[in-house]
Amino acid sequence: MQLLHLGPYEKLGESYSVLMKEAEKKNLQPVSGRHREAYLSDPRRVAPEKLKTIVRLCVEAVSYTHLRAHETLRYLVCRLLLE
């Protein structure tokens, strides 16, 4: 799971909280100690409130059926149609 955090690094915890709540809502189990951040902005050139960071939370693998059960227009599951 991932989201785009906009703002200072000091508030990254708020984005992780959002991801944790979303994981719980979808019955996904976070993998302990497995999270990542990708820094898209240079803090030397960008104001703290405009910093962009991708925040990722790793979760246990689930079935495709589980993912589809929680699919919404906002959270689409990528699917490959094999015919």
C-alpha positions as CSV (number, residue, x, y, z in Angstrom):
1,M,0.0,0.0,0.0
2,Q,1.2,3.5,-0.6
3,L,0.2,7.1,-0.6
4,L,1.8,10.5,-1.5
5,H,2.7,12.5,1.6
6,L,2.7,16.3,1.1
7,G,4.4,18.2,3.8
8,P,7.4,18.1,6.2
9,Y,9.2,14.9,7.1
10,E,8.2,15.4,10.7
11,K,4.6,14.6,9.8
12,L,5.3,11.4,8.0
13,G,3.9,9.5,11.0
14,E,0.4,10.9,10.1
15,S,0.6,9.3,6.7
16,Y,1.7,6.0,8.2
17,S,-1.3,6.2,10.5
18,V,-3.6,6.7,7.5
19,L,-2.1,3.6,5.8
20,M,-2.4,1.5,8.9
21,K,-6.1,2.4,9.3
22,E,-6.7,1.6,5.6
23,A,-5.0,-1.7,6.0
24,E,-7.1,-2.6,9.1
25,K,-10.3,-1.6,7.2
26,K,-9.4,-4.0,4.4
27,N,-8.3,-6.8,6.7
28,L,-4.7,-6.5,5.5
29,Q,-1.8,-7.5,7.9
30,P,1.2,-5.1,7.8
31,V,4.6,-6.8,7.7
32,S,6.4,-5.8,10.9
33,G,9.3,-3.4,10.2
34,R,8.6,-3.3,6.4
35,H,7.9,0.2,5.3
36,R,9.6,2.4,2.7
37,E,9.8,6.1,1.8
38,A,10.7,7.6,-1.6
39,Y,11.7,11.2,-1.4
40,L,10.6,13.1,-4.5
41,S,11.6,16.6,-3.5
42,D,15.0,18.1,-2.5
43,P,14.6,19.6,1.0
44,R,17.4,22.0,0.2
45,R,15.2,23.5,-2.6
46,V,11.6,23.0,-1.6
47,A,9.7,24.5,1.3
48,P,8.9,21.9,4.0
49,E,5.1,22.2,3.4
50,K,5.6,21.4,-0.3
51,L,7.9,18.3,0.1
52,K,6.6,15.2,-1.7
53,T,7.3,11.7,-0.3
54,I,5.8,8.4,-1.3
55,V,5.1,6.4,1.8
56,R,4.8,2.6,1.4
57,L,3.6,0.0,3.9
58,C,4.2,-3.6,3.1
59,V,1.4,-6.0,3.9
60,E,1.1,-9.8,3.9
61,A,0.2,-11.3,0.5
62,V,-3.5,-11.8,-0.1
63,S,-5.5,-13.5,-2.8
64,Y,-6.8,-11.7,-5.9
65,T,-10.3,-12.4,-4.7
66,H,-9.6,-10.5,-1.5
67,L,-8.3,-7.5,-3.4
68,R,-11.4,-7.5,-5.7
69,A,-13.7,-7.7,-2.7
70,H,-12.3,-4.3,-1.5
71,E,-12.1,-2.6,-4.9
72,T,-13.7,0.8,-5.2
73,L,-13.5,3.5,-7.9
74,R,-10.8,5.1,-5.7
75,Y,-8.8,2.0,-5.2
76,L,-8.9,0.0,-8.4
77,V,-7.1,-3.4,-8.5
78,C,-4.9,-3.7,-11.6
79,R,-5.9,-6.8,-13.5
80,L,-4.7,-8.6,-16.6
81,L,-7.2,-10.3,-18.7
82,L,-6.0,-13.5,-20.2
83,E,-8.1,-14.9,-23.0
